[in-house]
Amino acid sequence: MTSTDARPEVPGALRTQDWFRSATRWTQLTFTDDDPATFDVDFWIDVMQRSQSNALCLSAGGYMAFYPTAIPHHRRSVHLGDTDPFGALVDGARALGMHVMARVDPHAIHDDVAQQRPEWLARDVEGNPVPHASMPGLWLTDPFTSYHREFVTDIAVEIVEKYDVDAIFANRWEGHGAISYSPAADQRFHADTGLHLPRQDDPEDPAWERYPAWRSRQLSELVVLWDDAVRAVKPHVRFIPNRGAQLTRDLVRELVDDRYPMFFVDKQGRSGLEASWVPGQIAKRARGLYPDRPVALITSVGPEDNALRWKDSVADPHETVSLIVDGFAHGARPWFTKFKADSFDTRWVEPIVEAFGLHERCEPVLENLQHTAEVVLLDVRGLAVSAHPAAPSSYGPDAAAHENGFYQALIEARIPFEYLAAEALSLDRLEGVRALILPSGAGLPAAQIAVIEEFVAHGGSVVAAFDAGLDTSGAEPELALGGLLGVRLAGEVRGPLKNKYMTLESKHEITRGYEGAQRIVAGSKVVDVAADEGADVVLRFVPDYPDLPMEEVYPRPGETLPAVVTREHLSGGRTVYLAGNIGEIYWDALQSDHGRLIANVVRWAAGHRARVEVSGRGLIDLAVHEGRNELAVTVVNLTNPMAMRGQQHELIPLTAQEVSIELPLGVSDVRATRVVADHEVPVRVEGSRARVTIDDIERLEVIHFTWTAAN
């Protein structure tokens, strides 16, 4: 699959309709109330220069104004006086030729304003105002009142009229998560639906069926209202409310699709058990839905933990650089965010300069190329919210674990891959793809099933696991992809199970690496299936047997149902069905036999040697970019003791990595350059492949191959 990335047509084009395309390195500063008294604008201009930032996001107003606002009830910073820190840094950024976006935060108001404008407040089911959870004397606002529709609109218009900005960025604009029972919200809901807002204590309230779609439309209309308001002042200016990883999935896409020229994903850092490849995953997931729109990944200079909340601190430099680099290697534009203008600890500056410098070095090569991969992971999270856009997503930790296990296994196996959103699935988007992976995905719509079947009919291959395509809407459950995969339900989904195994039934490419084993561990959940005639059962489940007491831990006779079923189709396509939670169990237990099985089935399904191979030791994240007569392989080094949870404390350099690519027929004059190291490397052309050896990689390298096409 080759994506259509958004690239700047005119580098550095300012105040144009497509200004966002050349906004590729972002500095964000979030002011605090006491900042205006001590604000050092020269320090921040120096940071932006040293980091080679070309875009700035800066706190302007909403909850608190950091400019001399004239709007009643728009609370100024108590230290503002006759200063204008917002305007000063906007002018400084513009003098550097940067793009500028003003940040507003409308989620709360102070007690004095709340008493004067009580209609703006979010309210609980009893009608009481909802206090701020962290700061006494503050009250949460309701996005369905005149506070958002009129007051915030007035603030945005004032900023655009007074200052040279390209956009307004809204954070915490969607409400506080629970339903607000303000009179304005209830009246609006009743006017639209004939019902009153559903009560939290009554799950049978029929209004629950109407509320998610209503909320989605209200928020979508708000996006349109704000965007129209600022564009009426200056046509190139956009109002871009923050969306996070959901992008537009829980909004009304026909209303807002043209209102989001780019996306900003607010995943500021790792906490708990999160892998170091998460930034790249975010970038690929966004491209899987919107391949033509830029996405920036917001990374905090400090540690991010929702429980601990060390907002005024600094993350380990290895962690900061790694998050930014893995993100931009997969297309997420670098964006760092700093809370508070004062710096009690300036150790964050050098890591930002390093990471942004790496991006600036790679950008001239990568900006002209497009991301591509022969293997694609189907992203089903959008299907979980499509029916009820504002309801809690059914794509929870369990569903994510199926996907994350496959992701981890592919990373370890050094198999480059992309994402494709299920709601965007089409034959056009699958062009050039050899293997489509479905880690799970019950309830796939008929339209997606049809595309997958047509893909295989055209020679594509599919790897499906566990409940992928399971349909429980009829009288009897069935596997909608069963006919394609060569299986049919013979029972039910069972588990959790303990002490479950699979026997190796025959020699097959899928069973490579298991020499000496008669059987390997299975998952904790299985789908009982039977294989159709013509399908090949490569592994079978051992019948269940107990794990205690020890004297009873031995296999018994019984039916040995298929565990891994393969088919080779007349079209040349291949299919594999894994009848267990292989992705989820690998993510949970990290058993090497599970990771090997995932890698083996993907390689077998792909059918022939991979276009790009990188061999050597260490944990790396690969991205492949292609253009006319050129191809770049990005190698991100993730080899460190904290690869599977934050924060990193050190990075272990890579040595002796061999990169091999398949060349088009008849090419000549094949060359390769190390973009980060900035020198050419010798190329060995052997048949249809070109090879280079990279002796050392510290954090990142881009190997850029070029050639002369045959006449």
Helices and strands as residue ranges (DSSP letters): G 19-22, E 26-30, G 35-37, H 41-50, E 55-62, H 85-95, E 99-105, E 108-110, H 111-116, G 118-120, E 138-140, H 146-146, I 147-152, H 153-162, E 167-170, H 183-193, G 206-209, H 211-233, E 238-241, G 244-246, H 253-256, G 257-259, E 263-265, H 278-289, E 295-300, H 317-329, E 332-339, H 349-366, E 370-371, E 375-379, G 381-384, H 397-413, E 418-421, G 422-424, E 435-438, H 446-457, E 461-465, E 470-471, E 478-479, H 482-485, E 487-494, E 501-504, G 509-511, E 519-521, E 526-531, E 536-541, G 550-552, E 562-568, E 574-578, H 582-589, H 592-606, E 612-615, E 620-627, E 630-637, E 654-662, E 668-674, E 679-681, E 684-686, E 689-697, E 700-708
